[in-house]
Amino acid sequence: MMRWLQTFAAPSVLAGTVEAPAAAPAPADSGAAPPPDSSPTPHRYRAIFISDTHLGTRGCKSLYLLDFLRHSESEYLYLVGDIIDGWALKKNFYWPQPHNDVVQKVLRKARKGTRVVYVPGNHDEAGRQFAGLNFGDIEIREDAVHRLIDGRRLWVVHGDFADGVMLHARWLAYVGDTLYEAILWLNHHYNRLRVRLGFGYWSLSQYLKHSVKNAVSFITGFELLLMREARRRGYDGVVCGHIHKAEIREIDGMLYCNDGDWVESLTALVETCEGELKIVTWKSIQAPGKFVARWDVDPEEGADEPTREVAA
């Protein structure tokens, strides 16, 4: 239970819609980086919300996430659940270096002054027992409140409590998770073929979710239940994850925001420095193969320990 949490705590373990500038199509293999883009421009935001990265699984697009974090700075960084996939790690421990590098990057941001708030989800639910505590510069909370520049208060929560399957048929959630992994495996090999034929990346799992009537009905019910609970608690809207469907819209006068995922859609929710909420899609890698230093090492300050290069 403690293994994934120690990843954050132990330095010895851790060594509108906006799109990234166009580049080569996203490869099917999460570990393969496309050719670099031209010189990227750093992005500064007031707040960044990411969820459902599922570190510890083969489906996690860790190099894309790392690249996004490298080119994005913010005052607040909210990790809105399912960051480390404890379910998958219990079945088969999988932790490649790029996953380690993502954690290092988050820890470095916290050390450099970004307020990092971690709200665990169902896949990293072991962290919920530590809600209210800080591990280093990472705040672990059951839920959080983010106040926009215009004064509106958004409830930040993973959202799995609004999933009837999680509440009433947990065994079915595990079965569904296994089937989802199978679909991602099929999607991986299908996209390898598409890349060879010169086509871009296409998500089979997203297509199935958004096309099947019952899945669409589930998503709608999930959104409405979250909004009702946010209204009952006196908030002006909600920021959530869980269903891997990035979206910003108004429902009955309240703001519904889902920051998507880093398995299928490669999206984050951001609040700009002017107070505008946007979905950022990051489907190209702008700086592959760059050095990733340990979170507590500052090469620019003359530290003796060298940095290490990410294997592309």
N, C-alpha and C positions, 0 to 999 in steps of 0.2 A: 504493500500500500504506500509505503514511503518512497519507493524507488523513483517514481516520476517527480515527486516534489523535491527530492534531493537534487534533481537536475537543476532546479532554480537556486538552491541554497548553497551548494558545495562547489567552490572554485576548482577543487581537484577533479571533479567529475566533468565540469564544463571546460574544457580547455578554451439635378442633372447628372449626367454620367461623364466621367473623364476617363480617357484611355491613355495608356502609356504610348509613346511614339511608336509608329509602325515599324516592324522588323520582320524577320523570318517567322513563318507560322510556328505556333507553340508545338514542340515535339510531344509525342505521345509518352515518352519516357520521362518521368519527373526528374531524373538525374542528368539529363542531357541538356546542355545550354545551346541556344542558337547563336549565330554570329553576333558580335556586339553592334549596338547602334552607334550613331554619331554622338558626340559629347552630350550627355544628359544634363538637364537643368534640375537642380535640387528643388524639391517642393517643401514649402513650409505651411503647416496647418495649425489651427488652434487645438484640434483634437482628432485622433485617429481611433477607429473602432475596428477590430478584427476578431474573427471567431472561426471555429471549425477548421483549424489548420491541420488537425489530426497528425501531429508529429508522432513518429513511432509506427507509421503505416507506410506502405509502398505507394499509396495513392497521394500522399502529401507532396505538393509541388514546392518543396522547400527552397530550391534555388530562386524561384520567382518571388517567394515571400521574402527571402533574404535580400534580394535586389530591391524590392519595394521599400523595405525598412532602411536600406542603405541610402536611398534617394528621397527619403521623407523624414522630416523633423516636425515635432509637435510639442505643445505644452503638456498635453494629456495623451496617454496611450491606454486604451481600455482593451483588455483581453477577455472577450465575451464568451468564454466557455469552449470546451472541446479543443483546447490548445494542444495538450498531450493526450494521446488516446490510450488510456489505461486499459480499456477492454481488449484492444489489440495486443498490447504489451504483455498482458497476462497469458494470452494464447501463444504468442511467438515474439520473443524479444527482437526488435528490429530498430536499430538506432545508428544510421549512417552519419558521417561527419557533417554534411550540410544541415541535418536536424540539430546537431550540437551547435553549429554556427548561428542558427536562428536564435537559440536561447542566449548565446553569448551576446548577440546584437541587442536583444531586449534588455539584458542586464546592463550593458554599456549605456543604453539610453537612460535607464533609471539612474545610473551612477552620475551621468552628466546633467541631471536636473529634470528630466521628463518625469512627470508623475505617472507611474504605471500602476493600474488597478486591474487585478485578476479576479474575474467572476467565474468560478468553475461551472462546467456543464455536466451532462450525464456521463460522458466518456471520461471525464477527469473528476468525477464526483468525490473521489477520495480527498480532494482538497477542501471540500465543504466543511469538514470537521475542524479546519483551521481558520474558518471565516472570522474576521476581526483581528487577525494577527498580521504582522509584517515579517516577511522573510527577506532580510537585507533591505533593499529599497523597493521591493514588490509588495503592494498591499493586497491581501486576499480578503474578498468581501462576498457575502452571499448575493448581494445585489448592490447597485450603486446609483447615484443620481448625478446627472451632468446638466449644468445650467448653461444654456446657450447665451450668446451675447445679447440677444433680445430679451432675456429674462425667463424664457420658457424652461421648464424643468422636465428632463427626459429620464425615465426609469430605465436603467441599464440592467438587463437580466438575460440569461441564456435562452430561456423560454421552454425548456423541456417539461415544465410543470403543466403547460397547456397542451401537451401531447397525450391524448387519451390512452394510447398504447403503452407509453411509459408508466402511466399511473395504474392501469387496470390489467395489463397483460405484459408484464415485463419480459417474460420468456419470449414473447412474440417479437419484442424489440431486438433481442439477441439474434433470433432467426433472421429478422429483416436486415440486421447488420451484416450477417454472413452472406446473404443474397446480394446486398449492396456491394460487398467486396468482390463477389463474382462478376457483377456487372462492370465494375471498374476494371477488372482484369480483362474482360472482353473488350471494353472501350479502349484499353491500352493497345491491344494488338490490332484492333480495327483502325486506330489512328496511325499506327506505324505503317499500315498499308496505304492510308490516305496520304501520308507525307511522301511516300515513295511515288505515288501517282501525281504529286504536285498540288494536292488539296490542303486546305487549312485544318486546324484542330476543330473537332466537333464532339460535343459531350452527349453520349448515348444516355447516360443516367439522367441528365437534365431533361432531355427530350421525353423520356418515359414518364418522369414525374409531372411534367407540364402538359402531357397529352392524355394520360389516363384519367378518366373522369373521377374515380375515387381519390386519386392523389390530389387533383385540383380541389376537390371538396374538402379534403383534410387540411390543405394549406389555408383555404378560406376560413375554416373553423378555427384554426390555430391563430390566425391574425385577429379575428373578432374576439376570441377569448382573452388574448393578451391586452387588447385595447380596453375591454370592459374592466379588467383588473387594474390597469393603469389609471383609468378614470376613477375607479372606486378608491384608489389610494391618493388621489388628488394631484396626479401628474398631468402634464400637457402632452405627453406622448411616450413612446417606448422605443428603445434600441435593443434588438435581440439578434439571435443567430438561429442555430438548431436545424432549420429546414433547408439550408443551402440555397436560398433564393434571395438575392440582393434586391432591395426595393426601397423606395421612399415614396410615400403617398399619404394623403389625408383621409382618415376614416372618421366620419361623424364629428368633424371639427377637431380631431386629435391627430397627432403625427405618428405614423407607423414607419419605422426604419429597421431594415434587416441588412446586416453588413455582408451577407453571403458566406463565402468559404474559400479555402485554398486547396481544394481537392478537384472541384469542377469549374467554378466560375472565376476564381482568382480575383476576388473583389474585396474592397474595404470601404467602409463609410468614413467620410471625413467632414469635419466642420472647418471651413476656411477661416482665415484671420479676419475676414469681413463678416463672418457669421452665417455663411451659406452652407447648406448640407449637400454633399455630392457623393455619388458612388464612383469610386476609382476602380477601373479594370486594368490589371497589369499582366498582359499576355505576351510580353517580350522581356528579355533580359538585357539590360543596358550595359552592365559591367561584369561580364563573366570572368572568373578566374582571379578576382581581386583578393588581397590579403584580408584575413579576418583575425584580429587580435583577440586574445582573452579579454574578458570584460574588465579585469583589474590591471591590465597592462596598457600603458600609453606610449607607443613608439615615438610619437611626436615630442614627448617629454624626456626622451633619452633613456627609456627603460632598457635594461639589458636583455630581457627575454625577447627573442625574435617572434615575428608574426608568422602565420602559416597560411599557405595558399589553398583556396578551395579547389577541389578537383572538379573540373567541369565535365 
